Amino acid sequence: MKWKTKEGGWNPYMAGALAGLLAVASAYATTVLLDSTNYLGASTTFVRFAGMLQQRLAPEHAASSEYFSTTGLRVNWQFVFVLGIFLGALLSSITGRSFRLEAVPPIWRERVGHSFPKRAVWAFTGGIIAMAGARMAGGCPSGHGLSGMMQLSVSAFVALMIFFCSGVFVATVFYDRRAS
């Protein structure tokens, strides 16, 4: 099996196999080494980061938050995991020769236009909706998809199915694939 595709990107089967190995290593490390039940996931890290910012800007509000007192505002292994996702994606795009800085991606430009502020508002709004959904579902797609599926959790199967179907629906409506 080759590591890269003809286009220069990573082979999706190899990337999937590596993600599976990472999930197994994560489950082992968290349950055996850290005596925890928190597996792969990212959404709590973003909430904790927001809480750390709030702690700097409005410490009395952060201190009175019941959620932050139970979740804890700390840099832990999941925080480093999220940082590793960014650095790994950067390294992958550089080694795959697909790295480029772009304010407005080509598919967005083609379907919606060249407006960076419009793109930023949509991205920010989408991020808020995704984070709210992840909090309501009790975890993000990576947490449910990798960790939950690995544990054969029924709620993970349901949540992942809803994440996937919602993504397909929004992409179909927004990008109107039939028009291409």
Rosetta blueprint (number, residue, H / E / L):
1 M L
2 K L
3 W L
4 K E
5 T L
6 K L
7 E L
8 G L
9 G L
10 W E
11 N L
12 P H
13 Y H
14 M H
15 A H
16 G H
17 A H
18 L H
19 A H
20 G H
21 L H
22 L H
23 A H
24 V H
25 A H
26 S H
27 A H
28 Y H
29 A H
30 T H
31 T H
32 V H
33 L H
34 L L
35 D L
36 S L
37 T L
38 N L
39 Y L
40 L L
41 G L
42 A L
43 S H
44 T H
45 T H
46 F H
47 V H
48 R H
49 F H
50 A H
51 G H
52 M H
53 L H
54 Q H
55 Q H
56 R H
57 L H
58 A L
59 P H
60 E H
61 H H
62 A H
63 A H
64 S H
65 S L
66 E H
67 Y H
68 F H
69 S H
70 T H
71 T H
72 G L
73 L L
74 R L
75 V L
76 N L
77 W H
78 Q H
79 F H
80 V H
81 F H
82 V H
83 L H
84 G H
85 I H
86 F H
87 L H
88 G H
89 A H
90 L H
91 L H
92 S H
93 S H
94 I H
95 T H
96 G L
97 R L
98 S L
99 F L
100 R L
101 L L
102 E L
103 A L
104 V L
105 P L
106 P H
107 I H
108 W H
109 R H
110 E H
111 R H
112 V L
113 G L
114 H L
115 S L
116 F H
117 P H
118 K H
119 R H
120 A H
121 V H
122 W H
123 A H
124 F H
125 T H
126 G H
127 G H
128 I H
129 I H
130 A H
131 M H
132 A H
133 G H
134 A H
135 R H
136 M H
137 A H
138 G L
139 G L
140 C L
141 P H
142 S H
143 G H
144 H H
145 G H
146 L H
147 S H
148 G H
149 M H
150 M H
151 Q L
152 L L
153 S L
154 V H
155 S H
156 A H
157 F H
158 V H
159 A H
160 L H
161 M H
162 I H
163 F H
164 F H
165 C H
166 S H
167 G H
168 V H
169 F H
170 V H
171 A H
172 T H
173 V H
174 F H
175 Y H
176 D L
177 R H
178 R H
179 A H
180 S L
